Amino acid sequence: EYAAEPALAHDGGDDGLDLVHRILAEAKRYVSENGMIVVEIGQERDALEAAYPDASFLWLDTEASSGEVFALTADALAEIATVNA
C-alpha cells in the first residue's frame, strides 16, 4: 500500500501535513457552495487540530481506523485561517 502512494504523500514537511495545508488553502476555490471535501490524513489528527484550532472538522471513522479521515463543508473551509506550509 505504501509503494502505491505518490512520493509527495510521504514527504509531509516538519509537521507531516504540507500537502494537507496546500489542499485546505486551495480547496475553497474549487468546492461548490453546498460541497465538501473528504481527506485522509493518517495519524496526524493532533497536529492538524493544533494547526487549525478553530476548524470544524467532522471526523469520520472507518472499519479500520478512527480519526484518520475528516470532512469539511464549504462553509467550514471558508472559515479556516490557512497556515503557511
C-alpha positions as CSV (number, residue, x, y, z in Angstrom):
1,E,0.0,0.0,0.0
2,Y,2.8,2.4,0.9
3,A,4.5,2.0,-2.5
4,A,1.3,2.8,-4.3
5,E,1.1,6.2,-2.7
6,P,2.7,9.2,-4.6
7,A,6.0,10.3,-3.1
8,L,4.5,13.7,-2.2
9,A,2.1,12.0,0.2
10,H,5.1,10.7,2.2
11,D,7.1,14.0,2.3
12,G,4.9,16.0,4.7
13,G,7.4,18.6,5.9
14,D,8.0,19.5,9.5
15,D,4.5,18.7,10.8
16,G,3.7,15.9,8.3
17,L,0.9,18.0,6.8
18,D,2.4,20.0,3.9
19,L,0.1,18.5,1.4
20,V,-2.9,18.9,3.7
21,H,-2.1,22.6,4.2
22,R,-2.0,23.0,0.5
23,I,-5.3,21.2,0.0
24,L,-7.0,23.3,2.6
25,A,-5.6,26.6,1.2
26,E,-6.7,25.7,-2.3
27,A,-10.0,23.8,-1.8
28,K,-12.0,26.9,-1.1
29,R,-11.6,27.8,-4.8
30,Y,-13.0,24.5,-6.0
31,V,-15.7,23.4,-3.6
32,S,-19.2,24.4,-4.5
33,E,-21.4,26.3,-2.1
34,N,-23.1,23.1,-0.8
35,G,-20.0,20.9,-1.3
36,M,-17.4,19.4,1.0
37,I,-14.0,17.8,0.9
38,V,-13.0,14.5,2.5
39,V,-9.3,13.9,3.3
40,E,-7.4,11.0,4.7
41,I,-4.5,12.2,6.9
42,G,-3.4,9.0,8.7
43,Q,-2.4,9.5,12.3
44,E,-1.9,13.3,12.1
45,R,-5.1,14.4,13.8
46,D,-3.5,16.1,16.8
47,A,-1.1,18.0,14.5
48,L,-4.0,19.1,12.2
49,E,-6.2,20.2,15.1
50,A,-3.2,22.2,16.5
51,A,-2.6,23.9,13.2
52,Y,-6.3,24.7,12.7
53,P,-7.7,25.1,16.2
54,D,-10.9,26.9,15.0
55,A,-11.8,24.5,12.2
56,S,-15.0,22.5,12.3
57,F,-13.5,19.1,11.3
58,L,-16.0,16.3,11.0
59,W,-14.1,13.1,11.9
60,L,-15.1,10.0,10.0
61,D,-14.4,6.6,11.4
62,T,-13.9,3.6,9.1
63,E,-13.9,-0.1,9.8
64,A,-10.1,0.1,10.0
65,S,-9.4,3.4,11.7
66,S,-10.7,6.2,13.9
67,G,-9.7,9.9,13.5
68,E,-7.8,9.5,10.3
69,V,-10.3,10.9,7.8
70,F,-12.0,14.2,8.0
71,A,-14.7,16.1,6.1
72,L,-15.1,19.9,5.9
73,T,-18.0,21.7,4.3
74,A,-17.6,24.7,2.1
75,D,-18.7,26.9,5.0
76,A,-16.1,25.4,7.3
77,L,-13.4,25.8,4.6
78,A,-14.3,29.5,4.2
79,E,-13.7,30.0,8.0
80,I,-10.2,28.4,8.1
81,A,-7.3,30.7,8.5
82,T,-4.7,28.9,6.4
83,V,-1.3,28.0,7.7
84,N,1.8,28.9,5.6
85,A,3.1,25.5,4.7
